[in-house]
Amino acid sequence: MFNEENTVEQMVLDTLSRQGWCFVAADALGRAHNDVFVESMVREALTPA
């Protein structure tokens, strides 16, 4: 079956993991699926230490 998960999503995950990114499953994020993203929190999380 051709879908987003087996085409685009997996390609992005593979590409980012080769560049040192670590995949974290949604259940491990400590937030609900319907919680909104707060831009400042996203920027902070993506800024290298």
MOFENJO-V549124 format. One record per residue. N is the residue number from 1. SS is DSSP state (A for helix, B for strand, O for the rest). PHI is phi in whole degrees, 0 to 359 (NA if undefined). NEAR is the number of other ideal C-beta (glycine too) atoms within 12 Angstrom. Layout:
n=[N,N]
ss=[SS,SS]
phi=[PHI,PHI]
near=[NEAR,NEAR]
This chain:
n=[1,2,3,4,5,6,7,8,9,10,11,12,13,14,15,16,17,18,19,20,21,22,23,24,25,26,27,28,29,30,31,32,33,34,35,36,37,38,39,40,41,42,43,44,45,46,47,48,49]
ss=[O,O,O,O,A,A,A,A,A,A,A,A,A,A,A,A,A,A,O,O,O,O,O,O,O,A,A,A,O,O,O,O,O,O,O,O,O,O,A,A,A,A,A,A,A,A,O,O,O]
phi=[NA,271,212,297,297,268,238,288,301,294,297,295,299,296,296,292,293,292,263,99,286,245,284,237,296,305,295,265,279,73,212,281,298,263,291,276,276,259,308,296,290,294,301,297,293,269,279,300,286]
near=[6,7,9,12,12,12,13,13,14,15,14,16,20,15,14,16,14,12,10,9,15,12,17,14,10,12,9,9,15,12,16,9,11,7,12,10,15,11,10,10,15,14,11,12,18,13,9,8,5]
